Amino acid sequence: MTVVNWWLQPNAVVIVTDTLMTDEHGTPAAFVQKAHPIPHLDAVISGRGDASLIAAWAAYAATRVIARDFDVLSEIAPAMIRNLRDDGARQDPAPSGSTSIFMWGWSPRSGRFMGYAYRSGSSFIPELLEDGVMCAPGFEDPCEDIHAALHGENVPRALIDALRQQYLECRRNPDKAGRNNCGGDAMVTSLLRSDDGAVQTLSTRVLRFAAYGTDYDAALTLAGL
């Protein structure tokens, strides 16, 4: 599954992801955007699990949905995600495993940034995300210094350090069944509320992992190139 770390606050959201996509065997298949900004709705969509469903919802939300703001988008999301899941299942009936879709955005109704999780196990009923830091997956190693930094002054930097640790742990046992996959580039996507009320959407590549070249060659081989 994808690695997604985030920091939710009333006036800002920071999301850190990798870019590696693998096939069902864990072989590198491509490098992709995993946090999808929807600037006209002051929103970002990401997730873990079925990459096709997550990308389909992000594309649909960006190009097909009639919604005046993030509040409307979050309300209509469950039904639309279920429809996209069912459409995908008709084309590919093979089970895709569990999926969690995350959405963050500026809520005019609440006057702050909000976050929701939509999980396949609960039929994508919205689950309110709490303020603070979340790293998915968590660390197998204690990593007290990273945990302390995640509650310190430079949380965005700590989220990147957390991703480095998750990368190392994902690479430790490449044959582990159901392991998380992490690689490619580290991306930081953020929503920031300025004093004049504008919401700024930023997305930046901050580092490239050491195994990028090897993973890239493996993806080319898998594609027959």
C-alpha positions in Angstrom: 0.0 0.0 0.0 0.9 3.6 -0.5 2.6 5.6 2.2 0.7 8.8 3.2 1.7 11.1 6.0 -0.2 14.3 6.9 -0.6 17.2 9.3 -4.1 18.7 9.7 -4.6 22.0 11.3 -7.4 24.6 11.2 -5.5 26.9 8.8 -3.2 24.5 6.9 -2.8 20.9 5.7 0.5 19.3 4.7 0.5 15.9 3.0 3.7 13.9 2.2 3.7 10.9 -0.2 6.0 8.8 -2.3 5.4 8.2 -6.0 6.1 4.5 -6.6 3.3 2.4 -8.0 3.8 -1.4 -8.0 1.9 -4.3 -9.5 0.2 -7.1 -7.5 3.6 -8.8 -7.0 5.3 -5.7 -5.6 7.3 -5.0 -8.8 7.8 -1.4 -9.7 5.3 -0.4 -12.5 5.3 3.4 -12.7 5.8 6.7 -10.8 2.6 8.6 -10.1 1.1 11.5 -8.3 -0.6 10.2 -5.1 -1.9 13.4 -3.6 -4.2 15.0 -6.1 -4.9 18.8 -5.6 -8.3 20.1 -6.6 -7.6 23.8 -6.4 -11.0 25.1 -7.5 -12.5 23.3 -4.6 -9.7 24.1 -2.1 -9.2 20.3 -1.7 -6.6 17.5 -1.9 -7.5 13.8 -2.5 -5.2 10.9 -1.6 -5.5 7.3 -0.4 -4.2 3.9 0.2 -5.2 0.6 -1.5 -6.8 0.5 -4.9 -4.8 3.1 -6.9 -7.2 2.9 -9.8 -10.2 3.8 -7.7 -8.4 6.6 -5.9 -7.2 8.1 -9.2 -10.6 7.7 -10.7 -12.3 9.6 -7.9 -9.6 12.3 -8.0 -10.1 12.7 -11.7 -13.9 12.7 -11.4 -13.9 15.2 -8.6 -11.6 17.5 -10.6 -13.5 17.3 -13.9 -17.0 16.0 -13.6 -18.5 17.0 -10.2 -20.9 19.9 -9.6 -19.9 21.2 -6.2 -19.7 24.8 -5.0 -17.1 24.0 -2.3 -15.4 21.3 -0.2 -18.4 20.9 2.0 -20.6 19.8 -0.9 -17.8 17.6 -2.3 -17.4 15.8 1.0 -21.1 15.1 1.2 -21.6 13.7 -2.3 -18.3 11.7 -2.2 -19.6 8.4 -0.7 -22.2 7.7 -3.4 -19.9 8.7 -6.2 -17.0 6.7 -4.9 -19.3 3.6 -4.6 -20.4 4.1 -8.2 -16.8 4.3 -9.4 -16.0 1.2 -7.4 -18.9 -0.7 -8.9 -18.0 0.4 -12.4 -14.4 -0.8 -11.9 -15.6 -4.1 -10.5 -17.7 -4.7 -13.6 -14.6 -4.2 -15.8 -12.3 -6.2 -13.5 -14.1 -8.5 -11.1 -10.9 -9.5 -9.3 -11.0 -8.4 -5.6 -8.8 -5.3 -5.1 -8.5 -5.5 -1.3 -9.2 -2.7 1.2 -9.1 0.9 0.2 -9.1 4.2 2.2 -9.6 7.5 0.4 -8.6 10.7 2.2 -9.8 14.2 1.5 -8.8 17.5 3.0 -10.1 20.9 2.2 -11.3 24.3 3.3 -14.8 24.2 4.7 -16.7 27.5 4.5 -19.3 26.0 6.8 -16.8 25.3 9.5 -14.4 28.1 8.8 -11.4 25.9 8.8 -9.7 23.0 7.0 -11.4 19.6 7.5 -10.4 16.1 6.7 -12.3 12.9 6.0 -11.5 9.2 5.4 -13.7 7.1 3.2 -13.0 3.4 3.7 -14.2 0.5 1.6 -14.8 -1.6 4.8 -17.5 0.8 5.9 -19.0 1.4 2.4 -17.1 4.8 2.2 -19.2 6.5 4.9 -17.2 9.6 5.9 -15.0 9.4 9.0 -13.9 12.7 10.4 -10.1 13.1 10.7 -8.7 14.6 13.9 -6.3 17.5 14.0 -2.6 16.6 14.3 -0.2 14.3 12.6 -0.9 10.9 11.1 1.7 8.5 9.5 0.3 5.6 7.5 1.8 3.1 7.9 3.3 3.6 11.3 6.9 2.7 12.2 8.0 -0.8 13.0 11.1 0.7 14.7 10.7 2.9 17.8 12.1 6.0 16.1 11.7 8.2 19.3 13.4 11.1 17.6 11.0 11.2 14.7 8.0 10.8 16.9 9.2 13.7 19.0 9.9 15.8 15.9 6.4 15.2 14.6 5.1 17.0 17.6 7.7 19.8 17.5 8.2 23.0 15.7 9.1 21.9 12.2 6.4 19.3 11.5 6.7 19.4 7.6 10.4 18.4 7.8 9.5 15.7 10.3 6.9 14.3 7.9 9.7 14.0 5.3 12.0 12.3 7.8 9.1 9.9 8.7 8.8 9.1 5.0 12.5 8.3 4.8 12.1 5.9 7.7 9.0 4.3 6.1 11.0 3.9 2.9 13.8 2.1 4.8 11.4 -0.2 6.6 9.5 -1.0 3.4 12.8 -2.0 1.7 14.0 -4.1 4.6 12.0 -7.2 3.6 11.0 -7.0 -0.1 9.4 -10.5 0.0 7.1 -9.8 3.0 3.5 -10.6 2.0 1.3 -7.5 2.0 4.1 -5.1 2.7 3.9 -1.4 2.0 5.7 -0.1 -1.0 7.5 3.2 -1.0 9.9 4.8 -3.5 10.3 7.1 -6.4 10.2 10.7 -5.1 9.0 12.4 -1.9 6.2 14.8 -2.7 4.9 17.5 -0.4 1.4 18.9 -1.1 -0.1 21.6 1.1 -3.2 23.8 1.5 -2.5 27.1 3.2 -5.1 29.7 4.3 -3.7 33.3 4.0 -4.8 36.3 6.0 -6.9 37.6 3.1 -8.9 34.4 3.0 -7.3 32.9 -0.1 -6.4 29.2 -0.1 -3.0 28.4 -1.7 -2.4 25.0 -3.1 1.3 23.9 -3.4 2.9 20.7 -4.6 6.7 20.1 -4.5 9.1 17.3 -5.2 11.6 17.4 -2.3 13.9 14.4 -2.8 14.4 11.3 -4.9 15.0 7.9 -3.2 18.3 6.0 -3.7 16.6 3.1 -5.4 14.9 5.2 -8.1 17.1 4.1 -10.9 16.7 0.4 -10.1 13.0 0.8 -9.7 12.8 2.8 -13.0 14.6 0.1 -14.9 12.3 -2.6 -13.4 9.2 -0.6 -14.4 10.6 -0.3 -18.0 11.2 -4.1 -18.0 7.7 -4.8 -16.7 6.2 -2.6 -19.5 8.3 -4.4 -22.1 10.4 -1.3 -23.0 
